[in-house]
Amino acid sequence: MAPVYHFTDTIRLPWILQSGELRPGLARPEGWPADFLWATKNPILDGTSSAAAAIQSSFNPAAFRAVRIALPASAFVRWSSVPERFPGWTRDHIDGLEWHARGKSRPQDWMVRADPLPREKWLSVETRGSYDAQWFPLDTSRALFKLDQETLGVTIDGYVYASKRELKRDGTHATSPQGTPLYSPQSVLPLWEMALSRPSAQLAPARGDAVRVRPGLF
């Protein structure tokens, strides 16, 4: 069976890796009864994903990269089966979400899951910058880079893509990229805070780029 894909970015990936699992979202727009862990059968970056939105709104596209996680299709159910399996999702909810996705995504490709999916069930993780022609594999077993409880990163080709998490008033967390990726985590660790405070033009450029956006499905 062909895999399905969950799209995110290197802003969120460090926190996903730290948790050890992909989790359903927390979005509740338009009276949704609950959110899902979303995936799609289409390997092309989904237009409703947080990664796609991030690309469109980023002020510093070199600060992060898009992420594609391949997952077993058997762990998900088809979007078309949601009314039967999850009665809280009314026809109004479904029609509204599909209307929002017009021109960005194909609902017939959507797959959903109500429970977290642990990392040992993932098939692969790849990343891509906005100007990259292809996706590049990422070994997540050695990618996580931790500075403190609020700042994590992922190491890709010798660069650290850092992400800071802050608690919002509503009790949820917001994450944001922390400057241009830094070269060689081993050598810059003692200077990390100083380096993050420099203008981005003074930091070493990284290959490709990535994204930033409102919460999305994938």
PyMOL commands that place a pseudoatom at each C-alpha (Angstrom):
pseudoatom trace, name=CA, resn=MET, resi=1, chain=A, elem=C, hetatm=0, pos=[0.000, 0.000, 0.000]
pseudoatom trace, name=CA, resn=ALA, resi=2, chain=A, elem=C, hetatm=0, pos=[1.353, 3.424, -0.959]
pseudoatom trace, name=CA, resn=PRO, resi=3, chain=A, elem=C, hetatm=0, pos=[2.248, 5.746, 1.943]
pseudoatom trace, name=CA, resn=VAL, resi=4, chain=A, elem=C, hetatm=0, pos=[0.437, 8.932, 2.867]
pseudoatom trace, name=CA, resn=TYR, resi=5, chain=A, elem=C, hetatm=0, pos=[2.134, 12.206, 3.786]
pseudoatom trace, name=CA, resn=HIS, resi=6, chain=A, elem=C, hetatm=0, pos=[1.968, 14.690, 6.627]
pseudoatom trace, name=CA, resn=PHE, resi=7, chain=A, elem=C, hetatm=0, pos=[3.467, 18.122, 5.895]
pseudoatom trace, name=CA, resn=THR, resi=8, chain=A, elem=C, hetatm=0, pos=[4.989, 20.433, 8.482]
pseudoatom trace, name=CA, resn=ASP, resi=9, chain=A, elem=C, hetatm=0, pos=[8.170, 22.550, 8.761]
pseudoatom trace, name=CA, resn=THR, resi=10, chain=A, elem=C, hetatm=0, pos=[11.404, 22.819, 10.730]
pseudoatom trace, name=CA, resn=ILE, resi=11, chain=A, elem=C, hetatm=0, pos=[9.764, 25.326, 13.070]
pseudoatom trace, name=CA, resn=ARG, resi=12, chain=A, elem=C, hetatm=0, pos=[7.469, 22.609, 14.412]
pseudoatom trace, name=CA, resn=LEU, resi=13, chain=A, elem=C, hetatm=0, pos=[9.624, 19.527, 13.742]
pseudoatom trace, name=CA, resn=PRO, resi=14, chain=A, elem=C, hetatm=0, pos=[11.927, 19.892, 16.793]
pseudoatom trace, name=CA, resn=TRP, resi=15, chain=A, elem=C, hetatm=0, pos=[8.948, 19.841, 19.126]
pseudoatom trace, name=CA, resn=ILE, resi=16, chain=A, elem=C, hetatm=0, pos=[7.427, 16.897, 17.276]
pseudoatom trace, name=CA, resn=LEU, resi=17, chain=A, elem=C, hetatm=0, pos=[10.686, 14.974, 17.628]
pseudoatom trace, name=CA, resn=GLN, resi=18, chain=A, elem=C, hetatm=0, pos=[10.936, 15.834, 21.315]
pseudoatom trace, name=CA, resn=SER, resi=19, chain=A, elem=C, hetatm=0, pos=[7.410, 14.526, 21.909]
pseudoatom trace, name=CA, resn=GLY, resi=20, chain=A, elem=C, hetatm=0, pos=[8.194, 11.321, 20.016]
pseudoatom trace, name=CA, resn=GLU, resi=21, chain=A, elem=C, hetatm=0, pos=[4.929, 11.372, 18.091]
pseudoatom trace, name=CA, resn=LEU, resi=22, chain=A, elem=C, hetatm=0, pos=[2.704, 13.186, 15.627]
pseudoatom trace, name=CA, resn=ARG, resi=23, chain=A, elem=C, hetatm=0, pos=[-0.421, 14.442, 17.359]
pseudoatom trace, name=CA, resn=PRO, resi=24, chain=A, elem=C, hetatm=0, pos=[-3.851, 15.614, 16.216]
pseudoatom trace, name=CA, resn=GLY, resi=25, chain=A, elem=C, hetatm=0, pos=[-4.143, 19.372, 15.879]
pseudoatom trace, name=CA, resn=LEU, resi=26, chain=A, elem=C, hetatm=0, pos=[-5.842, 21.663, 18.356]
pseudoatom trace, name=CA, resn=ALA, resi=27, chain=A, elem=C, hetatm=0, pos=[-7.709, 23.832, 15.857]
pseudoatom trace, name=CA, resn=ARG, resi=28, chain=A, elem=C, hetatm=0, pos=[-11.418, 24.437, 16.470]
pseudoatom trace, name=CA, resn=PRO, resi=29, chain=A, elem=C, hetatm=0, pos=[-12.516, 26.811, 13.679]
pseudoatom trace, name=CA, resn=GLU, resi=30, chain=A, elem=C, hetatm=0, pos=[-16.158, 27.032, 12.699]
pseudoatom trace, name=CA, resn=GLY, resi=31, chain=A, elem=C, hetatm=0, pos=[-17.267, 24.879, 15.592]
pseudoatom trace, name=CA, resn=TRP, resi=32, chain=A, elem=C, hetatm=0, pos=[-15.212, 21.786, 14.775]
pseudoatom trace, name=CA, resn=PRO, resi=33, chain=A, elem=C, hetatm=0, pos=[-15.906, 19.085, 17.391]
pseudoatom trace, name=CA, resn=ALA, resi=34, chain=A, elem=C, hetatm=0, pos=[-12.234, 17.989, 17.319]
pseudoatom trace, name=CA, resn=ASP, resi=35, chain=A, elem=C, hetatm=0, pos=[-9.218, 18.155, 15.068]
pseudoatom trace, name=CA, resn=PHE, resi=36, chain=A, elem=C, hetatm=0, pos=[-7.343, 15.256, 13.489]
pseudoatom trace, name=CA, resn=LEU, resi=37, chain=A, elem=C, hetatm=0, pos=[-3.857, 14.213, 12.573]
pseudoatom trace, name=CA, resn=TRP, resi=38, chain=A, elem=C, hetatm=0, pos=[-3.998, 14.958, 8.858]
pseudoatom trace, name=CA, resn=ALA, resi=39, chain=A, elem=C, hetatm=0, pos=[-2.312, 13.264, 5.922]
pseudoatom trace, name=CA, resn=THR, resi=40, chain=A, elem=C, hetatm=0, pos=[-2.767, 13.180, 2.162]
pseudoatom trace, name=CA, resn=LYS, resi=41, chain=A, elem=C, hetatm=0, pos=[-2.148, 10.634, -0.563]
pseudoatom trace, name=CA, resn=ASN, resi=42, chain=A, elem=C, hetatm=0, pos=[-0.577, 13.363, -2.716]
pseudoatom trace, name=CA, resn=PRO, resi=43, chain=A, elem=C, hetatm=0, pos=[3.237, 13.630, -2.255]
pseudoatom trace, name=CA, resn=ILE, resi=44, chain=A, elem=C, hetatm=0, pos=[3.231, 17.244, -3.511]
pseudoatom trace, name=CA, resn=LEU, resi=45, chain=A, elem=C, hetatm=0, pos=[3.260, 19.910, -0.785]
pseudoatom trace, name=CA, resn=ASP, resi=46, chain=A, elem=C, hetatm=0, pos=[-0.382, 20.397, 0.188]
pseudoatom trace, name=CA, resn=GLY, resi=47, chain=A, elem=C, hetatm=0, pos=[-1.717, 23.917, -0.213]
pseudoatom trace, name=CA, resn=THR, resi=48, chain=A, elem=C, hetatm=0, pos=[-3.668, 23.770, 3.055]
pseudoatom trace, name=CA, resn=SER, resi=49, chain=A, elem=C, hetatm=0, pos=[-0.660, 22.725, 5.131]
pseudoatom trace, name=CA, resn=SER, resi=50, chain=A, elem=C, hetatm=0, pos=[1.020, 24.914, 7.697]
pseudoatom trace, name=CA, resn=ALA, resi=51, chain=A, elem=C, hetatm=0, pos=[4.201, 24.517, 5.662]
pseudoatom trace, name=CA, resn=ALA, resi=52, chain=A, elem=C, hetatm=0, pos=[2.596, 25.975, 2.523]
pseudoatom trace, name=CA, resn=ALA, resi=53, chain=A, elem=C, hetatm=0, pos=[1.151, 28.868, 4.492]
pseudoatom trace, name=CA, resn=ALA, resi=54, chain=A, elem=C, hetatm=0, pos=[4.519, 29.526, 6.082]
pseudoatom trace, name=CA, resn=ILE, resi=55, chain=A, elem=C, hetatm=0, pos=[6.183, 29.812, 2.685]
pseudoatom trace, name=CA, resn=GLN, resi=56, chain=A, elem=C, hetatm=0, pos=[3.725, 32.499, 1.668]
pseudoatom trace, name=CA, resn=SER, resi=57, chain=A, elem=C, hetatm=0, pos=[4.057, 34.591, 4.825]
pseudoatom trace, name=CA, resn=SER, resi=58, chain=A, elem=C, hetatm=0, pos=[7.717, 34.209, 5.786]
pseudoatom trace, name=CA, resn=PHE, resi=59, chain=A, elem=C, hetatm=0, pos=[9.863, 37.304, 6.323]
pseudoatom trace, name=CA, resn=ASN, resi=60, chain=A, elem=C, hetatm=0, pos=[13.016, 35.173, 6.324]
pseudoatom trace, name=CA, resn=PRO, resi=61, chain=A, elem=C, hetatm=0, pos=[12.501, 32.074, 4.167]
pseudoatom trace, name=CA, resn=ALA, resi=62, chain=A, elem=C, hetatm=0, pos=[16.050, 30.847, 4.854]
pseudoatom trace, name=CA, resn=ALA, resi=63, chain=A, elem=C, hetatm=0, pos=[15.181, 30.386, 8.536]
pseudoatom trace, name=CA, resn=PHE, resi=64, chain=A, elem=C, hetatm=0, pos=[13.312, 27.109, 8.055]
pseudoatom trace, name=CA, resn=ARG, resi=65, chain=A, elem=C, hetatm=0, pos=[12.477, 24.307, 5.620]
pseudoatom trace, name=CA, resn=ALA, resi=66, chain=A, elem=C, hetatm=0, pos=[9.371, 22.376, 4.617]
pseudoatom trace, name=CA, resn=VAL, resi=67, chain=A, elem=C, hetatm=0, pos=[9.088, 18.860, 6.035]
pseudoatom trace, name=CA, resn=ARG, resi=68, chain=A, elem=C, hetatm=0, pos=[7.374, 15.811, 4.524]
pseudoatom trace, name=CA, resn=ILE, resi=69, chain=A, elem=C, hetatm=0, pos=[6.744, 12.786, 6.746]
pseudoatom trace, name=CA, resn=ALA, resi=70, chain=A, elem=C, hetatm=0, pos=[5.720, 9.543, 5.026]
pseudoatom trace, name=CA, resn=LEU, resi=71, chain=A, elem=C, hetatm=0, pos=[3.286, 7.455, 7.067]
pseudoatom trace, name=CA, resn=PRO, resi=72, chain=A, elem=C, hetatm=0, pos=[1.530, 4.091, 6.668]
pseudoatom trace, name=CA, resn=ALA, resi=73, chain=A, elem=C, hetatm=0, pos=[-1.866, 4.526, 5.025]
pseudoatom trace, name=CA, resn=SER, resi=74, chain=A, elem=C, hetatm=0, pos=[-3.216, 1.687, 7.174]
pseudoatom trace, name=CA, resn=ALA, resi=75, chain=A, elem=C, hetatm=0, pos=[-2.909, 3.942, 10.231]
pseudoatom trace, name=CA, resn=PHE, resi=76, chain=A, elem=C, hetatm=0, pos=[-5.464, 6.396, 8.799]
pseudoatom trace, name=CA, resn=VAL, resi=77, chain=A, elem=C, hetatm=0, pos=[-9.048, 6.427, 7.564]
pseudoatom trace, name=CA, resn=ARG, resi=78, chain=A, elem=C, hetatm=0, pos=[-10.366, 8.162, 4.466]
pseudoatom trace, name=CA, resn=TRP, resi=79, chain=A, elem=C, hetatm=0, pos=[-11.852, 11.623, 4.823]
pseudoatom trace, name=CA, resn=SER, resi=80, chain=A, elem=C, hetatm=0, pos=[-15.025, 10.339, 3.168]
pseudoatom trace, name=CA, resn=SER, resi=81, chain=A, elem=C, hetatm=0, pos=[-15.583, 7.972, 6.110]
pseudoatom trace, name=CA, resn=VAL, resi=82, chain=A, elem=C, hetatm=0, pos=[-15.506, 10.756, 8.730]
pseudoatom trace, name=CA, resn=PRO, resi=83, chain=A, elem=C, hetatm=0, pos=[-19.329, 11.256, 8.983]
pseudoatom trace, name=CA, resn=GLU, resi=84, chain=A, elem=C, hetatm=0, pos=[-19.766, 7.578, 9.802]
pseudoatom trace, name=CA, resn=ARG, resi=85, chain=A, elem=C, hetatm=0, pos=[-16.790, 7.184, 12.162]
pseudoatom trace, name=CA, resn=PHE, resi=86, chain=A, elem=C, hetatm=0, pos=[-16.948, 10.607, 13.842]
pseudoatom trace, name=CA, resn=PRO, resi=87, chain=A, elem=C, hetatm=0, pos=[-20.621, 11.683, 14.098]
pseudoatom trace, name=CA, resn=GLY, resi=88, chain=A, elem=C, hetatm=0, pos=[-19.674, 14.986, 15.714]
pseudoatom trace, name=CA, resn=TRP, resi=89, chain=A, elem=C, hetatm=0, pos=[-18.484, 16.127, 12.304]
pseudoatom trace, name=CA, resn=THR, resi=90, chain=A, elem=C, hetatm=0, pos=[-21.642, 17.408, 10.651]
pseudoatom trace, name=CA, resn=ARG, resi=91, chain=A, elem=C, hetatm=0, pos=[-22.196, 18.003, 6.961]
pseudoatom trace, name=CA, resn=ASP, resi=92, chain=A, elem=C, hetatm=0, pos=[-21.794, 21.737, 7.606]
pseudoatom trace, name=CA, resn=HIS, resi=93, chain=A, elem=C, hetatm=0, pos=[-18.361, 21.166, 9.130]
pseudoatom trace, name=CA, resn=ILE, resi=94, chain=A, elem=C, hetatm=0, pos=[-17.266, 18.995, 6.220]
pseudoatom trace, name=CA, resn=ASP, resi=95, chain=A, elem=C, hetatm=0, pos=[-18.640, 21.256, 3.503]
pseudoatom trace, name=CA, resn=GLY, resi=96, chain=A, elem=C, hetatm=0, pos=[-17.069, 24.304, 5.125]
pseudoatom trace, name=CA, resn=LEU, resi=97, chain=A, elem=C, hetatm=0, pos=[-13.631, 22.697, 5.302]
pseudoatom trace, name=CA, resn=GLU, resi=98, chain=A, elem=C, hetatm=0, pos=[-13.792, 21.460, 1.723]
pseudoatom trace, name=CA, resn=TRP, resi=99, chain=A, elem=C, hetatm=0, pos=[-14.860, 24.910, 0.563]
pseudoatom trace, name=CA, resn=HIS, resi=100, chain=A, elem=C, hetatm=0, pos=[-11.869, 26.437, 2.344]
pseudoatom trace, name=CA, resn=ALA, resi=101, chain=A, elem=C, hetatm=0, pos=[-9.550, 23.981, 0.563]
pseudoatom trace, name=CA, resn=ARG, resi=102, chain=A, elem=C, hetatm=0, pos=[-10.787, 24.757, -2.963]
pseudoatom trace, name=CA, resn=GLY, resi=103, chain=A, elem=C, hetatm=0, pos=[-7.873, 25.329, -5.327]
pseudoatom trace, name=CA, resn=LYS, resi=104, chain=A, elem=C, hetatm=0, pos=[-5.371, 24.332, -2.626]
pseudoatom trace, name=CA, resn=SER, resi=105, chain=A, elem=C, hetatm=0, pos=[-5.997, 20.666, -1.951]
pseudoatom trace, name=CA, resn=ARG, resi=106, chain=A, elem=C, hetatm=0, pos=[-8.108, 17.646, -2.990]
pseudoatom trace, name=CA, resn=PRO, resi=107, chain=A, elem=C, hetatm=0, pos=[-10.395, 16.320, -0.228]
pseudoatom trace, name=CA, resn=GLN, resi=108, chain=A, elem=C, hetatm=0, pos=[-10.487, 12.947, -1.980]
pseudoatom trace, name=CA, resn=ASP, resi=109, chain=A, elem=C, hetatm=0, pos=[-6.781, 12.607, -1.086]
pseudoatom trace, name=CA, resn=TRP, resi=110, chain=A, elem=C, hetatm=0, pos=[-7.243, 13.399, 2.602]
pseudoatom trace, name=CA, resn=MET, resi=111, chain=A, elem=C, hetatm=0, pos=[-6.658, 10.826, 5.325]
pseudoatom trace, name=CA, resn=VAL, resi=112, chain=A, elem=C, hetatm=0, pos=[-7.279, 11.397, 9.037]
pseudoatom trace, name=CA, resn=ARG, resi=113, chain=A, elem=C, hetatm=0, pos=[-6.426, 9.858, 12.378]
pseudoatom trace, name=CA, resn=ALA, resi=114, chain=A, elem=C, hetatm=0, pos=[-7.897, 10.679, 15.787]
pseudoatom trace, name=CA, resn=ASP, resi=115, chain=A, elem=C, hetatm=0, pos=[-4.943, 9.395, 17.859]
pseudoatom trace, name=CA, resn=PRO, resi=116, chain=A, elem=C, hetatm=0, pos=[-1.225, 10.257, 18.002]
pseudoatom trace, name=CA, resn=LEU, resi=117, chain=A, elem=C, hetatm=0, pos=[1.162, 8.283, 15.793]
pseudoatom trace, name=CA, resn=PRO, resi=118, chain=A, elem=C, hetatm=0, pos=[4.503, 7.380, 17.470]
pseudoatom trace, name=CA, resn=ARG, resi=119, chain=A, elem=C, hetatm=0, pos=[7.763, 8.012, 15.648]
pseudoatom trace, name=CA, resn=GLU, resi=120, chain=A, elem=C, hetatm=0, pos=[8.571, 4.315, 15.317]
pseudoatom trace, name=CA, resn=LYS, resi=121, chain=A, elem=C, hetatm=0, pos=[5.576, 4.060, 12.962]
pseudoatom trace, name=CA, resn=TRP, resi=122, chain=A, elem=C, hetatm=0, pos=[6.840, 6.757, 10.581]
pseudoatom trace, name=CA, resn=LEU, resi=123, chain=A, elem=C, hetatm=0, pos=[8.282, 5.581, 7.279]
pseudoatom trace, name=CA, resn=SER, resi=124, chain=A, elem=C, hetatm=0, pos=[10.595, 8.496, 6.436]
pseudoatom trace, name=CA, resn=VAL, resi=125, chain=A, elem=C, hetatm=0, pos=[11.217, 12.206, 6.991]
pseudoatom trace, name=CA, resn=GLU, resi=126, chain=A, elem=C, hetatm=0, pos=[12.379, 14.575, 4.257]
pseudoatom trace, name=CA, resn=THR, resi=127, chain=A, elem=C, hetatm=0, pos=[12.976, 18.317, 4.057]
pseudoatom trace, name=CA, resn=ARG, resi=128, chain=A, elem=C, hetatm=0, pos=[13.051, 20.819, 1.212]
pseudoatom trace, name=CA, resn=GLY, resi=129, chain=A, elem=C, hetatm=0, pos=[13.817, 24.504, 0.833]
pseudoatom trace, name=CA, resn=SER, resi=130, chain=A, elem=C, hetatm=0, pos=[11.660, 26.726, -1.343]
pseudoatom trace, name=CA, resn=TYR, resi=131, chain=A, elem=C, hetatm=0, pos=[14.291, 26.721, -4.081]
pseudoatom trace, name=CA, resn=ASP, resi=132, chain=A, elem=C, hetatm=0, pos=[15.189, 23.033, -3.863]
pseudoatom trace, name=CA, resn=ALA, resi=133, chain=A, elem=C, hetatm=0, pos=[14.189, 20.851, -6.793]
pseudoatom trace, name=CA, resn=GLN, resi=134, chain=A, elem=C, hetatm=0, pos=[13.654, 17.781, -4.615]
pseudoatom trace, name=CA, resn=TRP, resi=135, chain=A, elem=C, hetatm=0, pos=[13.119, 16.496, -1.095]
pseudoatom trace, name=CA, resn=PHE, resi=136, chain=A, elem=C, hetatm=0, pos=[16.173, 15.446, 0.927]
pseudoatom trace, name=CA, resn=PRO, resi=137, chain=A, elem=C, hetatm=0, pos=[16.084, 12.624, 3.512]
pseudoatom trace, name=CA, resn=LEU, resi=138, chain=A, elem=C, hetatm=0, pos=[16.618, 13.484, 7.171]
pseudoatom trace, name=CA, resn=ASP, resi=139, chain=A, elem=C, hetatm=0, pos=[17.915, 11.084, 9.807]
pseudoatom trace, name=CA, resn=THR, resi=140, chain=A, elem=C, hetatm=0, pos=[15.745, 12.108, 12.741]
pseudoatom trace, name=CA, resn=SER, resi=141, chain=A, elem=C, hetatm=0, pos=[17.640, 9.888, 15.184]
pseudoatom trace, name=CA, resn=ARG, resi=142, chain=A, elem=C, hetatm=0, pos=[20.466, 12.460, 15.262]
pseudoatom trace, name=CA, resn=ALA, resi=143, chain=A, elem=C, hetatm=0, pos=[18.716, 15.637, 14.133]
pseudoatom trace, name=CA, resn=LEU, resi=144, chain=A, elem=C, hetatm=0, pos=[17.313, 17.095, 17.361]
pseudoatom trace, name=CA, resn=PHE, resi=145, chain=A, elem=C, hetatm=0, pos=[19.408, 19.900, 18.881]
pseudoatom trace, name=CA, resn=LYS, resi=146, chain=A, elem=C, hetatm=0, pos=[18.414, 21.261, 22.291]
pseudoatom trace, name=CA, resn=LEU, resi=147, chain=A, elem=C, hetatm=0, pos=[19.552, 24.534, 23.835]
pseudoatom trace, name=CA, resn=ASP, resi=148, chain=A, elem=C, hetatm=0, pos=[17.018, 24.916, 26.653]
pseudoatom trace, name=CA, resn=GLN, resi=149, chain=A, elem=C, hetatm=0, pos=[13.380, 24.162, 27.468]
pseudoatom trace, name=CA, resn=GLU, resi=150, chain=A, elem=C, hetatm=0, pos=[12.130, 26.930, 25.166]
pseudoatom trace, name=CA, resn=THR, resi=151, chain=A, elem=C, hetatm=0, pos=[14.564, 26.622, 22.232]
pseudoatom trace, name=CA, resn=LEU, resi=152, chain=A, elem=C, hetatm=0, pos=[15.096, 23.519, 20.129]
pseudoatom trace, name=CA, resn=GLY, resi=153, chain=A, elem=C, hetatm=0, pos=[16.405, 22.947, 16.626]
pseudoatom trace, name=CA, resn=VAL, resi=154, chain=A, elem=C, hetatm=0, pos=[17.035, 20.360, 13.962]
pseudoatom trace, name=CA, resn=THR, resi=155, chain=A, elem=C, hetatm=0, pos=[20.451, 19.846, 12.373]
pseudoatom trace, name=CA, resn=ILE, resi=156, chain=A, elem=C, hetatm=0, pos=[20.413, 19.566, 8.570]
pseudoatom trace, name=CA, resn=ASP, resi=157, chain=A, elem=C, hetatm=0, pos=[23.629, 19.438, 6.522]
pseudoatom trace, name=CA, resn=GLY, resi=158, chain=A, elem=C, hetatm=0, pos=[25.575, 20.950, 9.410]
pseudoatom trace, name=CA, resn=TYR, resi=159, chain=A, elem=C, hetatm=0, pos=[23.140, 23.826, 9.988]
pseudoatom trace, name=CA, resn=VAL, resi=160, chain=A, elem=C, hetatm=0, pos=[20.840, 24.237, 12.984]
pseudoatom trace, name=CA, resn=TYR, resi=161, chain=A, elem=C, hetatm=0, pos=[17.305, 25.430, 12.229]
pseudoatom trace, name=CA, resn=ALA, resi=162, chain=A, elem=C, hetatm=0, pos=[16.269, 26.816, 15.604]
pseudoatom trace, name=CA, resn=SER, resi=163, chain=A, elem=C, hetatm=0, pos=[12.738, 27.206, 16.941]
pseudoatom trace, name=CA, resn=LYS, resi=164, chain=A, elem=C, hetatm=0, pos=[11.475, 28.904, 20.087]
pseudoatom trace, name=CA, resn=ARG, resi=165, chain=A, elem=C, hetatm=0, pos=[8.239, 27.967, 21.818]
pseudoatom trace, name=CA, resn=GLU, resi=166, chain=A, elem=C, hetatm=0, pos=[6.173, 30.385, 23.886]
pseudoatom trace, name=CA, resn=LEU, resi=167, chain=A, elem=C, hetatm=0, pos=[3.033, 29.819, 25.944]
pseudoatom trace, name=CA, resn=LYS, resi=168, chain=A, elem=C, hetatm=0, pos=[0.074, 31.922, 24.805]
pseudoatom trace, name=CA, resn=ARG, resi=169, chain=A, elem=C, hetatm=0, pos=[-2.677, 33.305, 27.020]
pseudoatom trace, name=CA, resn=ASP, resi=170, chain=A, elem=C, hetatm=0, pos=[-5.136, 30.654, 25.867]
pseudoatom trace, name=CA, resn=GLY, resi=171, chain=A, elem=C, hetatm=0, pos=[-2.827, 27.898, 27.111]
pseudoatom trace, name=CA, resn=THR, resi=172, chain=A, elem=C, hetatm=0, pos=[-1.584, 26.793, 23.690]
pseudoatom trace, name=CA, resn=HIS, resi=173, chain=A, elem=C, hetatm=0, pos=[1.956, 27.185, 22.382]
pseudoatom trace, name=CA, resn=ALA, resi=174, chain=A, elem=C, hetatm=0, pos=[3.281, 29.288, 19.522]
pseudoatom trace, name=CA, resn=THR, resi=175, chain=A, elem=C, hetatm=0, pos=[6.586, 28.506, 17.801]
pseudoatom trace, name=CA, resn=SER, resi=176, chain=A, elem=C, hetatm=0, pos=[8.788, 30.808, 15.760]
pseudoatom trace, name=CA, resn=PRO, resi=177, chain=A, elem=C, hetatm=0, pos=[12.084, 30.454, 13.853]
pseudoatom trace, name=CA, resn=GLN, resi=178, chain=A, elem=C, hetatm=0, pos=[15.162, 31.936, 15.491]
pseudoatom trace, name=CA, resn=GLY, resi=179, chain=A, elem=C, hetatm=0, pos=[17.216, 33.726, 12.860]
pseudoatom trace, name=CA, resn=THR, resi=180, chain=A, elem=C, hetatm=0, pos=[19.228, 32.374, 9.951]
pseudoatom trace, name=CA, resn=PRO, resi=181, chain=A, elem=C, hetatm=0, pos=[20.387, 28.754, 10.441]
pseudoatom trace, name=CA, resn=LEU, resi=182, chain=A, elem=C, hetatm=0, pos=[23.708, 28.479, 12.257]
pseudoatom trace, name=CA, resn=TYR, resi=183, chain=A, elem=C, hetatm=0, pos=[26.606, 26.445, 10.901]
pseudoatom trace, name=CA, resn=SER, resi=184, chain=A, elem=C, hetatm=0, pos=[28.138, 23.567, 12.865]
pseudoatom trace, name=CA, resn=PRO, resi=185, chain=A, elem=C, hetatm=0, pos=[26.203, 23.131, 16.126]
pseudoatom trace, name=CA, resn=GLN, resi=186, chain=A, elem=C, hetatm=0, pos=[29.259, 21.786, 17.966]
pseudoatom trace, name=CA, resn=SER, resi=187, chain=A, elem=C, hetatm=0, pos=[31.285, 24.925, 17.310]
pseudoatom trace, name=CA, resn=VAL, resi=188, chain=A, elem=C, hetatm=0, pos=[28.555, 27.533, 17.821]
pseudoatom trace, name=CA, resn=LEU, resi=189, chain=A, elem=C, hetatm=0, pos=[26.939, 26.117, 20.968]
pseudoatom trace, name=CA, resn=PRO, resi=190, chain=A, elem=C, hetatm=0, pos=[28.867, 28.361, 23.409]
pseudoatom trace, name=CA, resn=LEU, resi=191, chain=A, elem=C, hetatm=0, pos=[27.984, 31.379, 21.238]
pseudoatom trace, name=CA, resn=TRP, resi=192, chain=A, elem=C, hetatm=0, pos=[24.402, 30.373, 20.486]
pseudoatom trace, name=CA, resn=GLU, resi=193, chain=A, elem=C, hetatm=0, pos=[22.568, 33.227, 22.217]
pseudoatom trace, name=CA, resn=MET, resi=194, chain=A, elem=C, hetatm=0, pos=[24.986, 35.830, 20.861]
pseudoatom trace, name=CA, resn=ALA, resi=195, chain=A, elem=C, hetatm=0, pos=[24.704, 34.452, 17.340]
pseudoatom trace, name=CA, resn=LEU, resi=196, chain=A, elem=C, hetatm=0, pos=[20.915, 34.463, 17.441]
pseudoatom trace, name=CA, resn=SER, resi=197, chain=A, elem=C, hetatm=0, pos=[20.952, 38.148, 18.328]
pseudoatom trace, name=CA, resn=ARG, resi=198, chain=A, elem=C, hetatm=0, pos=[23.042, 39.151, 15.317]
pseudoatom trace, name=CA, resn=PRO, resi=199, chain=A, elem=C, hetatm=0, pos=[21.476, 40.578, 12.133]
pseudoatom trace, name=CA, resn=SER, resi=200, chain=A, elem=C, hetatm=0, pos=[20.721, 37.692, 9.784]
pseudoatom trace, name=CA, resn=ALA, resi=201, chain=A, elem=C, hetatm=0, pos=[23.094, 39.102, 7.145]
pseudoatom trace, name=CA, resn=GLN, resi=202, chain=A, elem=C, hetatm=0, pos=[26.022, 38.329, 9.449]
pseudoatom trace, name=CA, resn=LEU, resi=203, chain=A, elem=C, hetatm=0, pos=[25.152, 34.650, 9.753]
pseudoatom trace, name=CA, resn=ALA, resi=204, chain=A, elem=C, hetatm=0, pos=[26.196, 31.919, 7.358]
pseudoatom trace, name=CA, resn=PRO, resi=205, chain=A, elem=C, hetatm=0, pos=[23.569, 31.236, 4.651]
pseudoatom trace, name=CA, resn=ALA, resi=206, chain=A, elem=C, hetatm=0, pos=[22.003, 27.790, 4.392]
pseudoatom trace, name=CA, resn=ARG, resi=207, chain=A, elem=C, hetatm=0, pos=[21.029, 25.840, 1.309]
pseudoatom trace, name=CA, resn=GLY, resi=208, chain=A, elem=C, hetatm=0, pos=[17.381, 26.274, 0.379]
pseudoatom trace, name=CA, resn=ASP, resi=209, chain=A, elem=C, hetatm=0, pos=[14.730, 27.682, 2.676]
pseudoatom trace, name=CA, resn=ALA, resi=210, chain=A, elem=C, hetatm=0, pos=[11.380, 26.814, 4.157]
pseudoatom trace, name=CA, resn=VAL, resi=211, chain=A, elem=C, hetatm=0, pos=[8.132, 28.224, 5.534]
pseudoatom trace, name=CA, resn=ARG, resi=212, chain=A, elem=C, hetatm=0, pos=[5.669, 29.838, 8.006]
pseudoatom trace, name=CA, resn=VAL, resi=213, chain=A, elem=C, hetatm=0, pos=[1.871, 30.168, 8.350]
pseudoatom trace, name=CA, resn=ARG, resi=214, chain=A, elem=C, hetatm=0, pos=[-1.441, 29.985, 10.124]
pseudoatom trace, name=CA, resn=PRO, resi=215, chain=A, elem=C, hetatm=0, pos=[-2.366, 26.556, 11.470]
pseudoatom trace, name=CA, resn=GLY, resi=216, chain=A, elem=C, hetatm=0, pos=[-3.123, 24.205, 8.555]
pseudoatom trace, name=CA, resn=LEU, resi=217, chain=A, elem=C, hetatm=0, pos=[-4.454, 20.729, 8.079]
pseudoatom trace, name=CA, resn=PHE, resi=218, chain=A, elem=C, hetatm=0, pos=[-1.135, 19.014, 7.419]
for i in range(1, 218): cmd.bond("trace and resi %d" % i, "trace and resi %d" % (i + 1))
show_as sticks, trace
zoom trace
